[in-house]
Amino acid sequence: MQKIIGIAIIVFGVFGGYVAAGGYLGTMWQPAELIIILGAGLAH
């Protein structure tokens, strides 16, 4: 359960920070980008 919460925090933090910095979320739809983010969350 803690791992799922940790992954959610990392994913929301990355995407939320990107949007807060003025980025367009549609540009984040990159399969390689998602693999990197989810991989970082799983490694946490």
Contacts in CASP RR format, 6 or more apart in sequence:
PFRMAT RR
TARGET T0000
AUTHOR 0000-0000-0000
METHOD contacts of the structure
MODEL  1
MQKIIGIAIIVFGVFGGYVAAGGYLGTMWQPAELIIILGAGLAH
3 42 0 8 1.000
3 44 0 8 1.000
6 41 0 8 1.000
6 44 0 8 1.000
7 38 0 8 1.000
7 41 0 8 1.000
7 42 0 8 1.000
7 44 0 8 1.000
10 37 0 8 1.000
10 40 0 8 1.000
10 41 0 8 1.000
10 44 0 8 1.000
11 37 0 8 1.000
11 38 0 8 1.000
11 41 0 8 1.000
14 37 0 8 1.000
15 25 0 8 1.000
15 28 0 8 1.000
18 25 0 8 1.000
18 28 0 8 1.000
19 25 0 8 1.000
28 34 0 8 1.000
END
